[in-house]
Amino acid sequence: MNYLDKYLDRIKQCGNIGLSAAIEKTVSNIIPQYISNFSFTDHVVSLLVGDVQSGKTSHMFGLMCAAADESFMNFVLLTTDNILLQQQTFKRAERDLCDFCVCDENDYLKFFQNNLRKPAVIVLKKNASVLRQWKNNFISTNFCTGNPLFIVDDEADAASLNTQVNKNKQSTINKHLDEIKRTTSSSVYMEVTGTPQSILLQTSKSGWKPYFIYYFKPGEKYLGGNFFFTEDEPKQIILTDNDEAEELLNDDEFPENGLKSALIMHLITAGHIMLTGGTVCNFLIHPSVKTSQHSSFANKIGNYMNEICHSYDEKETYEAFEAAYKSLKDTKRDIFPLDRIYDYIIAQMMDDKVNILMLNSIVSYDENTQYDTGINIIVGGNSLGRGVTFPQLQTIYYCRVAKSPQADTMWQHARMFGYDRDPDLMRVFMPPKLFKLFSDINRTNNSIIRQIENSSNGCNVKIFYPTGLKPTRKNVLDKKAVGVYSGGVNYFPFYPVNRTVSDIDKILECFDNDLYTVSLKLIVKLIEHMDSEVDDWNAKVFIGFINTFLAADPATQGKLIVRRNRDIGKGTGTLLSPADRKLGDEYTEEVVLTVYKITGNISKGWDGEELWIPNIKLPGDYAYYSGENA
């Protein structure tokens, strides 16, 4: 029996038949095409995309086992530079990859003495000193040179990419990862993330652009973006005032507000879960990146819990619980009776069994990280993202709004996603502006997934976001290669070329000089025949953007404006007449393609031949991103 079969058998023995089948599908779609035919001479980069907290680790381990069956013996499993996460990953690898020699960061001797008897996996933080040490370890070990490395970079969009690309330099972590790859004659570098925006916008020159991308669907009972961030907001979302967080910090009292309601709902939810045999229930508060604010929020929670303990037998306190209970009962019809829950929760608080924990950059790994059991309230900032898993996370209070929000960072902080949540008891408190941002991100995520699934290798994905919401941090994107296009702006080539004018004439022969509603597929057909002599207008880019709309709905329509016999000068600063510009601007939510057939007047700088010139306007108040302008 091989490594993969043994791994899948262990999953099945735990009753996870569906997970086993999902991993088998991922393996069968990747291994035969990309790993079985590995050249053992190349350094190959690939990308595995899965929804945040949807089980990527299980799929990663399945692929590693399948690669071991294909003669790969040395594996590196990378985590973000976070002790908690690295140890969490190491312990899971020890448990799930029991047929491997699993090594921690200080286990070089264990790795060396294994001497290829078993496949070895080393679990490393993306930390400069750790990576430097293991680069030297691989160089000093003869058996590494002739055996390719299989590197799995979990959360590959964090820290791995070159943050100095626009300075013609290489950032430290990126350089060390490159050097680790080069310690062997060949390698497979598998980037893994639930937020691939920055990776999708890498250039081929960077060495980090994947040559194939695979997306795996989450399993049953997964709660993700499509559960929480729909156009009709679900009852699980409770909107708070946009300025509530600031008001809380400036108010010594604890007024009626979203945080107070969130705390009471958490206590009721925890009471129900514990009384029905559960062992843990978590509440996450994400107020800010500032650790001083974490302390303020933790203190306010503690003060209000003290207030409840002193006033639990008063009518006002009970009525506050009663109101929250009614809201939860709207979605959880079989919730335990309120009196049972109330008595239980009061007793737990009296015995100091409701824990307030802080998780941030000034809290060490050993402090305040015991949230696997009990009733917990966790307050923190950036440490709440990037792979740290909170079991039975049922209530979230999220009020952090960045001045210049980034889609990938925001989505990684969405710790509400996962499998072990009771959907009927989930409650997420956030201001309306955050709900809209998350909904916009979810819409683009769905577009990215559709493009990956509809492509032969998942590459050439296009991304668009509302103006003001960036896909990722700008320091990892080559500003000379990433094109950014704005919705509502007219784009046309200054030096247009046609593949053949007669082919365009044939497509448009039944169209008079008028405005038409047409399939976007027809617009793509037209643009395929048009381009520019220079790199000022790229047909492939606009076709890519249009294909994102078609991926969402193949029946999507656009506007086509046809004009003939136009006598326009070459290289002028504008193409459209004022009337045609005004006409196109009437349609703000659709692709508008205006095509002018010009006379080609020699006196106007042309060569005397008729020519079609395209002018395209993308819809909405969006920014559209294209890697390598292609």
N, C-alpha and C positions, 0 to 999 in steps of 0.2 A: 504494500500500500504506500502511495506517495505522500509527500508533505501536504498537498492540497486536500487530498481525500481525508487524511487524518484531521486536518483543521475543520473541514466541513462536518465530519462525523461528530466532533466535539460540540459544534454549534447545534447540530440536530439533537444530540443527547440532552441539551439544555432546553429543548422544546422550540427552538427558533428555526422552524422549517422554512418560513418565509424568508428570513435573512440568508439562510444557506442558499436558497434558490436565487436570490438577488446577487449574491457574491459570485455564484457560478455563471450568471449571465454576464457580469462585468468581466470575469476572467476569460470567458469564451469570446468576448468581443475585442479583447485587447491582446491576449497572449498569442494566439495563432498568427495574427496579422503583423504584430509589431515586435514580439519578443522571441518567438520560435525561429524567426528568420534573422535574428540579430547578427550583425556582421562580425562582432568581436574586434572591430577596428575603429569604430566610430564612437563619438560622444553624442548621445541622443537625448534631447529634451522633450518631455511630454507633459500633459496636464490632465489631471483627474479632478473633475468638478462635481461637488455634491452639495446639497443644501446644508446650511449651518446646523450643526448638531444632529445630522441625519444618519450617522453611522459610517462616516468616511473611514474611520480607523479599521473597522471590520473588513472593508473592501481593500484597504491598503494591505492588511495582513494576508488576505486571500491572494492578492497579486504577488506578494513576496513569496508565499508558499509555492505558487505556480511557477514563479521565476526560479526558485530553488530546484523544482522539477526539470527546469530547462538548463541546469548546470551552473546557475549563479550561486556563488558561495559566500560572498562578502556583501553585506547590506549595511547601510547607514540610515538611521531613522532620525530625522532632524525635528526639533521642536523650537518654539520661540524661546527667547532668553528669559525663562521663567522657571525657577526651581520647582515650584508646585506642579507646573504642567509637565516638566521633564520627568519628575518622579512619578507622576500619575501615568505617563506614557510608558516609562520603564517597567513599572509594576504590571501594567496590563500586558506588555510584551512578554514578560516572564510567565504570566498566566496563560496567554493565548498561543504563544509560539514556543510551547514546551519542547518541541523537537529541535529547536535552534539553540545555539550557544548565545544567550542574551547577555550583553555586556553593558554595564553602566559606564559613566564617563571616566572612572578611575580603574577600569578592569582591563588594562592593556595586557597584563600577564595572563589573565583568563583567555583573552582573544588569541594571544601568541601561542599558548599551550594547546589550544583547540586545534590549531595547525590544519584547518580544513577538514577535520573529521566530521564536523557538522556544519551546516550553514550558520554563519555568525551574523548577528545583528547588533550594532552598537547604537545606543540611544543617546544622542548628543543635543545639548542646547546650542543655539546659534549665538555662541559667545566667542569672542576673538581668541582668548587664551585656550579655550577648549578645542576649537577648530584647528588652531596652530599646532597644538600638541598631537592631535590625531593625524594631521597631515604628516608630521614627522614620524609617527608610529607606522603609518602605511608605507612611507619611504623606506624605513629600516627593516621592513618585513618582506623577504624575498617572495613569499607566496602571493603577495598582493599584486605584484607587477604583472603577472601573467593571468590574473583572474579579474574580470571586469567588476567594477563596483555597481551595485544597484542602490542608488540613493533615493530615498523617499523623503521629500521635504514637506512636512505637514505645515500648513499655513505659510505656503511658499511666497505669498505676496508680502509677508511681513519680514523685514530685515534682509532677505536674500538678494533683492534687486539692487542694482547699482544706484546709490543715492547721489552720486557725483557725475552722472552721465553728461550733464550740461556744462561741466567744468573740465571735460576731457581727462578725468581722473577715475579711479576705481575705489569705491568705498571698501572698508576693511573686511566686513563679513563677506561681501560679494567676491573679493579677491581670494579669501581663504577657501571659499566653496569652489571657485574655479581651480585653485591649486590642488584641492582634494581630488577633484575629478581627474586631474592630470597625473596623479600618482600611479594611475594604471593605464594600460594601453587603450582601454575603452570603458565606456560607462553608459548606464541608463539613468537619467536624472528625471524622476517623476515629481513634478510639482503638484501639490494637492491643496485645494482651498475651496471654501464656499463663497469667496469673494474674489473672482478672477480678474477684476477690471484692470488692475495695473499690469498683469501678465499679458492680457489680451492686447494691450497697447504697446508691448515691447517690440523692438525691431529685430530683424534677423541678425544684424550686426552685433547686437548686444550679447548674443549667445544664450538668451533666456526666453526666446520666443518658441513655443512648442511647435513641433512639426505634426503632432496629432493631439486632439482634445477629445476626452470622453466624459460624458455626464451620466451619472447613475441616479435613478429615481429613488426617493425615500421610500421606506416601507410603510406598511399599514400603521395607522394610529399616530403617524407623525403630524405634529402641529407646526406649520411653517408660515411663510408669508401669506399664502393664499387663505389661511384660516383667519389671521388677525387683520390683514390690511386689504380688505375688499372695499369696493365703492360704497356699499351699504355697510357702515361700520357695525360689527357684531356687538352683542350685549357684553362680550368679554372685554371690550375696550371702554374705558371710562375717561372722558375728557375732563381735564382740569383747566384752570385759568392759565393763560400763557405766562403770566408773571407770578404764579404762585410760589415758585422756588425762591425768588428774590424776596417776596413778602415774608416767607417763613424765616429766612435768615435774619431779617430786620425786626422780627416781632418776638419779644420775650415770652409771650403767651403761646398757647397752642390752639388757635382758632379752628372753627369748623372749616375743613378743607379736604382736598383730595388725599393728602398724606394721612390724616386722621382716619378717613374712611378706609384707606388701603390697609392700615394697621388692623382695624377692627375686622375687616374681611379676612385678612390673613389669620387672625386668631380663631375666627369661626371655622374657616377652611381647615386649619390645623386640627381643631377639635374634632371635626367630622372624620378626617383621615385617621387620626390616632384612635378614635373610638371604634373605627371599622377595621382595626388591625394593622394600620400603617405604622411605619417606624420613623418617618421623616417628613417634614413639610417646611419649605423654605420661602422666604420673602426677600426680594432683592430691591435695594434702593440705589439708584444711580443718579446722584444729584449734580456731579461736577467732576472735573479732573483735579480740583484743589483739595488736598488732604485736610485742610482746615475746615472745609465745608462738610467733609465726611464726619468729622467729630461733632460739628454742630447738629447735623441731622441725627446722629446716633444719640446725642444727649437729649434732643427733643423727643425721640421715640422713648428713651428711658424715662423721661419725666412724665410723659403721658401714661406709660404703663404703671408708674407709681400712682398716678391720679386714679386710674381704673381700680387698682388694688384698694385704695382708700375710699372709693365711692361706689363700689360694685353693688351695694345694696340700695343705692339711690335710684329713683325712677329715671332721671335723666340719663344715667349711664346705661341702664338696661334698654332704654328706648333707642339709644344710639346703636346698640348691638341688634336690636329688633329691626331697625331700618336696613342695616347691612344684610341681615339674615334674609329679609324679604327679597332683596336684590339677587342674592345667590340662589334662592329657591326658584326664581324665574327660570334659571337654566338647570339647576340641580333639584329635580322634583323629589328625589328620595333622600334628601339631606336629613341627617339626624335631627330630632326635635331640639329646638333652641335651648330649652331649659337644661337638657343633658349637656349640650355643648358649653353653655355658659358656666355651669357649675364646674365642669372639667377644666376649662381654660382658667378660671379664677384660681382654682387649686394649683394649677401648674405655675401661674405667675407668683402666687404666694410662696411656692417652694423654689423660686428662682430657676425654673426649668424652661423659661423662654429666653433664649440666648440672643444677645446683640453682638454681632461680630463685625469687625472692620477688615477689609481686604484691599490694601493699596501698597504703594511703593515703600512705605515706611514700616509695614508690618512684615515680620520675617515669616519664613515658611512654617515654622513651628507654632506661630501665634495665630489664633482665631481662624483656623482653617478646618475646624471640626464641624462640618455642616452635612455629614453623611447620615447623621441620626438626630432625632430631636426636633424641637420647634425653634427655628432660627430666623433671625432678621439680619441680613448681610448688607452692609453699606460700603460702597467703594467707587472706584473710578476706572482707569484703564485696565486694571488687573481683573476686572469683571469680564473682559472679552477674551478673544483668541484662544478658544479651545478649553478653557476651564469649565467643567461641567458641574452644574448644581442639580442634584437629584430632587425630584418632586417639587420643582419650582412652580408655585401656583399663583403667586402675587408679585407684581412688579410695579415699582413707582419710578418712572423714568422722566426726568425733567431737564436733562442736559441738552442744551441747544448750542452748537458751535457757531461762531461768527461766520465761518466759511465751511459749511458742512461737506464732508466727503462720504460718498455712498458706501465705500467698502468698510470704513471705520465704523460708521453708524450701524451697518448690518451685523458686523461682528459683535457689537454690544447688545444685539437682540437675543439675550440669553433665554427668552421665553420659548424659543423653538426647541423641540425635542419629542421624545416618545412617552416618557413616564408621567406626563401631566394629565390630570383629569380635565378634559376640555370644558365640562360643565361648571367647574370651580375655578377656571382660569380667570384672572382679572388683571388687566394692564392699564395703569393710570398714566396718562401723558397729555400734554397740551395739544390743542388742535394743529398748531404749526408742525409739531413733530409727527403727528399722525399723517399729515399730508406728505411730509418728507419720506416717511417709511413707505407710504402707499406708492409714491413715485419710484422709489428704489425697487419695490417689489414688481412694479410694472416692467421696468427695464430688465430685472433679473429674469422674468418670464420670457422676454424677448431674446436675451442671451441664450437661454436654454433651448428655445425653439430653433435658433440659428445653428447651434451646435448639433442638434438632433437632425436638422434638415441638410447638413453638409456631409460630404463623404469623409472628411477627417476633422470636422469641427472648427476649422481655422477660418480666418478672414471674418471674424465677428465684428459687427458695428454696434456702437453704444450711443445712447442719447439720454440726456437728463434735462429737467427744467433748468432754465438759466439761474445761476446762483448755487446749484448743487453740482459739485465736482465729482468725477468718478473715483479719483484717488489723489494722493499727494503728488504735487507737480515735480518734486525732485527726483522721481524715478522714471519720468517720461522724457524722452529725447524731444525737446521742443522743435527741433528742426525736422523731425520725422512724423510727429503726430499732428494730423490735421484736425482743426476745430471749426465747425461750420454752425452758423446760427439759423434757427428757424425764422422765417419771415424776411430773409435777406435773399436778394436775387444774385445768382451766380451764372456767369457765362464766360466762354473762352475768348480771350482777346485775339488769339490766332487759331481759329477753328479749322478742323479738317473733317471731311466725310469719307467714310469707307467707300461708298459709291452713292452719288447723288440720285441715280436712277432707282436704287433700292428704297431710298427714303420716299421718293416720289410715288412709288408703287404702294407703300404703306399708307400714304396720305392722300391717295388719289380720290377717295370718296369723301374727303373732308374739305369743305369750303373754307374760306377765310372767316372763321367764327370760333366760338367757345364751345367745347364739348366736355361732357362727363364720360370718362373712359376708364377701362381697367388699368391698374398700375402695370400689369404685364405688357400692355401695349406701349406704355411710356418706357419701360425697360427696353423693348424691341427698338424703339426709336433711338434711345441713347446709345445702344450698342453700335449704331452706325455713325456716331459722332464722337469727336474728342478734340484735343488741342495739340498744336505743334510743340508747345512748351509745357512746363509743369505748372500751369496756372489754373487748370480745370481738368479734373481726372474723372473720366466716365465711370471707371470701376468703382470709385468712391460713392458716387451718387446711386449707381445700381445697387451697391451694397446696402445703402440706407433704405432704398425702396424695398429691397428684399426683406428687410426687418419688418416692414409693415405687412408684406405679403405672407410672411411666416406667421404673423398673428391672425391674418384673415385673408385667404387667397382671393376673396371677392372684393377687396378694398378698391375704391375708386379714387381717381384723381381728376384734375382739370387739364385739358389740352387746349391751348390757344394757337391757331394756325394763321400765319400771315405770309403772303407772297409778294414778289416784285418790290422788295425793299431796297432802297439805294442808300446804303450806310457805309461810312468810311471805316477802314481797317484800323484796329487799335484804338478806337475811341473809348472814352471813359464810361459810356453808357450804351446800352443796346435798345432797351424798350422805349417806345414812345410814351409820353405822359399818359395817354389814354389807356394803353395796354398795361402799364405799370399799375394804374388805378384799378383796372379790371382784375388783374391778378391778386391785388391786395385785398379784394373783397372776400377771398377764400383763405382764411387763416389756418384752418385745421386740415387742409388737404395738400398733397403735392400738386404744384402747379408747374406745368412745362409749357413754355411759350417757344414756338419754333418759327424763325424768320427765314424765308428763302430770299437771299439777296441777289442782286443782279450781277455782282462781281465786277463792278465798274473799275476799269484800270485807273482812272483818274482819282478814284477813292482808295487806291493802294492795293487793289485785288489783282488777280491774274486774268480777268476777263471771263471767268467761268462762274456759272451760278453755283450757289453753295447754301446749305442749310446751317443755321446757327441756333443752338439750343440755349435757353435761359431757364434755369430751374430754381424753384423756391420751395424749401422744405417747410413742413407745417409746424405751427405752434410756437410758443415761447420756450424753445428748447435749444440746447447746445448738443451738437452731433460730433462724435469723436471717431477718428479713423486712424489706425496705426499705420505708419509708413506711407501715409497718403495713398493707400492702395486697398 
